Amino acid sequence: MRRERREAKQAIDSARVVEAEVRRMAKRSPAGTRSRSRLEAAVRFAEAEMTAAEAARREAPGLAARRAERAAARLDRASIRFGPRSAAGATSGRGDRKRLVGADAAVRAKARAELVKRRRKQADQARKMAKKVAALTIGQVIVVPDDTDAPTAGERVSRRAAAPRRDRR
C-alpha cells in the first residue's frame, strides 16, 4: 500500500510538471487567441484532476495515479495541437521511440512531461526564427534601393569607359 501511494505521488508530481510546461506554452501564445484559451482550458481541467487525485491518494492510490495520468495525457494532446507543425504529424511527436508498455503511471507521466517540454522549446524556436526572418526582411527592404534610384540606360557609364586610359607600348 505504501509503494502504491508513493507511485501515485510520483504520477501526480509528473503530471504537475506537464501542467507547468503547458501553462508556459499558453503564456507564449498571443493573448485572446483560440490556441491560448484552449491550452488554458486544458490546464484548468488538469488542475481539477490533480486536486481530485491528491484527495484520493490516501484511500485509492491506483485511482489517483490513473487520474494523474489521464490529466497528463490530455495536456499532452493539447500541446500536440499547438506545437510546431512538424511535431503535429501522424506519430504524435513520438517518432521512433518505443512505447512504454507495462510501465506505471509515474513513468508514463514523466515521459509525457519531457515530451511536452521538448515540444514547447520547438515552438519557441520556430517563433524566434519567424521573428528573426521578419526583422531581416524589413531590414533588407529599408537598405536595398528600389528601381527608381537606379541609373537609366543613358546615365550608365561602363567602368572601362570611365577608367583613365593607359598607353600601350
N, C-alpha and C positions, 0 to 999 in steps of 0.2 A: 504493500500500500504506500509506503514511504517513497519507494522508487517511482511509482506511478505519479505521485504528487510532484516529485522533482521533475519528471519528464514533462508533466503538464505545465509547470512553471517555466521550463525552458522553451516550450512551444509558445507560451504566451509572450515571453520576452522576445523571441524571434519575430513573432507577429507584430510586436510593438516596433521593432526595427523596420519592418516592411512599411508599417504605417508612417513612420517618420520619413522614410525615403519618398513615399508617395506624396506626403504633405510638402516636402521640398520641391517635388516636381510640380505640384499645383501652384506653389508660390512663384515659380519661374514662368508660368503661363500668364499671359496678359489678363488683367482684371476685367471681369464682366464677360469673358468668353465662355462658350459652351464647354470647352475642354476643362477649364478650371473649375467650373461648377460641378461637372461630373466627377472629377477627381476628389473634390471636397466632399461630395455626397458619399463617395466610396469610403473616404476617411471617417466620416461620421458613422457610417454603418459599422466599420471596423472598431471604432471606439465603443459602440454599444455592445458588440460581440465580445470585446476584451473585458468589459465590465462584467458581463454575464459569465464569462469563462472564469474570471477571478473569483466570482461569488460561488461558482460550482466546484472549484478546485478541491476544496476540503471533502465534500461528500461524494462527488463523482469526478475523479481526476481524468478518466477516459473521455467523458463528455466535454470537459473543459479543454482538453488537448484537441479534440475534433473541432470544437468551436473556434479555437485559435487558428487551426489550420484552414478552416473554411474562410475565415476573415482574411488570412494571408493570401489564399488563392484568389479571392475576389479582388483584392488590391493588386495582385499580380496581373489579372486580366485587365483591370482598369489602366495599369501602366503600359501594357502592350499597345493599347489603342492609341495612346497619346505620346508614345515614344517616336523615334525617327522611323521613317517608312521601311527601311531595310530590316528593322527589328520586328516589324509587324507582319512578317511573312507567314507562310503556312506552318513553319516549325515553331511558332510562338516564341522565338528567341532562344530556343534550347539547342538547336543545331545538332551537332554530333555528340552532345553529352548524353550519357546513358541515364535512363530514368531510375529514380531511387525507389525501386520496388521493395517492399518489406521494411523500409526504414520507418522509424517512428515519426510522429508529428513534428517534434522539435527539429529533427534533421531536415525534413522537407521544408519547414518554415524558414530555417536558416538558409537553405539553398535558394529559396524564393527571395529572401532579403538580399542576398548577394546579386541575384539576377536583376532585381529592381534597381539596385544601386548602380549596376553597370548600365542599365537602360537609361537611367536618369543622367548619368555622365555622358552617354552618347548623345542624348537630346541636347544637353548643354553645349557639347562640342559642335553639333550641327547649327545651333543657334549662333554661336560665336563666329563660325565660318560665314554664315549668311550676313551677319553684321559687317564682317571684315570685307566681304565682296562688295557690299553696298557702299561702304566707305571708299574703297578703291575705285569703284565705278564713278562715284561722284567726283573724286579727285581727278580722274582722267578726263572727265567732261570739262572740268574747270581748266586744267592745264593744256590739253590738246586744242589747238586753234581749229576753228571750222573753216570751210571753204571760202568764206567771204574775205578772210585775211590773206589768202594765198595769192601770189602774183599771177596776172593773166599771161597769156602766151606772148604778148608784145612786150611785157615787162621782164620776162625771164631772160637772163643772160647766162650763158654757159660758163663754167669755170675756165674752160680753155680760152674763151674769147676774153674774159676778164683778166686773166693772168698776164703779167708782162712777158713780152717775147724775148727769148734769148737768141743771140746769133748762132747760127750753125756754122761751123768751120770745117 
